[in-house]
């Protein structure tokens, strides 16, 4: 009987160790973020696969937020960050070695700068601040002035 109980406890403890090793970075971060001694308490959110949700914020007010791709932070924490669409597109473009003109510029809140300019071609175009899609207008491009 003692042996059966010992094996059951050992199996339970060993299974727990395996589960911890199978945790994703996000799940581990979430598990470790609940301490009362932290200067800022983060409300870490993971998706169904255990990967980071894009916008991660502190629990306290004022809220500090940072943008994450599926595996890691891609921006520094900021009180101005409210969305991550542009930062995610920027991260993907940079990882895919996009040309500088193809890397979107983001504003403080995480939205797309409405005016996207390329210094190489000295051309600008307007985009939707939320989607980053180019807006069609009569004045589609503008030449940057040379200083």
N, C-alpha and C positions, 0 to 999 in steps of 0.2 A: 504494500500500500504506500509506504514511504517513497519507494522508487517511482511509482506512478505519479504521485504528487510532485516529486522533484522534477521528473521529466516534463510534466505539464507546465510547471512554473518556468523551467528552462526554455521550453518551446515558446511560451508566451513572451519571455524577455528577448529571445533571439528573433522572433518575428517582429517585435517592436524595433529592434536595431536594424533589421532589413528595411522596414518601412521608412525609417529616418534616412537611410542611405538612398532610397528611391525618391525622396522629396526633390521637387524642383527648387531652383534658387528662390523663386517667389514664395513657395510654401514654407521654406526655411526662414525667409525674411519675415513672413507673416507670423510664424510661430515665435520668433525671437523679438518681435516688435512690441510685445505687450508689457514690457517691464515698466515699473513705476519710477525707476531712476533716470530714465531717458529725459533729456532736455526737451525733445519734441516727440510726441507719440504719433506715429504714423499709422494710418488706417490702410494697411497693405491689402490690395484686392487682387486675387488671382482668378483667371477664367477656369472653365471646366477641365481644361488640360493641365492646369497648374501653372500657366504662364502669366506674366504680368499683364494687367489691364493697363491701357495707355496712361491714364491720369491717376496719379497717386498723391494723396494729400494728407496733411496732419489732421488729427482729431480736434486740436485746439483752435481757438479763434485768437488772432487772425490766422487763417489757413495759409500754410505754405504748400505749394504743389510742385511736382516734378513730372516730366514725361518719361515714359519707359517704352522701349520696344518690347518684344516678347521676353527678352532675357536680362536686360540691364537698363539702368538710367541713361537717358540720352540728353538730358538737360540738368542744370543745377536747380535746386529748390528755389522757388521765387513766390512772393505773395501776388505777383501779377499774372502768373500762369493760370489760365482757365480752360484751355483746350490743347489738344496735342496733334491735330490733323497735320498741320504744317511741319512740326518737328519730326513726325514719323516719316513724312514724304522726304524731308531733307535728309534724314538718317539713311533711308533706302537709297536715295540718289548718291550720297557720298560713298556708301558701301559698294555701289555698283560702278564706282569711278566715273560718275557723270561729269560732263564738261561743266566748268564753273557757271556758264549761262543756264544750265539745266538744273541747277540746285536752287530750290525755292528759298526765298527770304521770308522770315517769320517776324511778326511783331511781338511785343512783350507778353501779350496774352496767349500766344500760341497759334494765332490765326495767321493766314497769309498776309504779307504786306500787299495792299491793294495795287500798288505800283511795283511791278517786277522789272528791274533794269539789268542789262548786261553791259558791263564796262568794256568788254572786248569789242562788241558790235556797236556800242553806244546807242542801243535801242531800248525802249521801254514798252511795256504793254500792261493793261489793266486786267486784274483777275478778281474773281469772287473771293472775298476774305475767308469764307468757310470752306469752300471746295477747292480753291486754287485754280479753277477752270478759267481759261481766258475769256474775257468779256468781248463780245463783238460790238464794235462801235465805228463811227466814221473816223475817229481819231485813234485807230488801233495801235499805232506806234508813235513814238516821240523820240527824237534824237537828243541824246544827252549833250549838254553844253560842255565845251572844253574850257577848263580853267587855267 
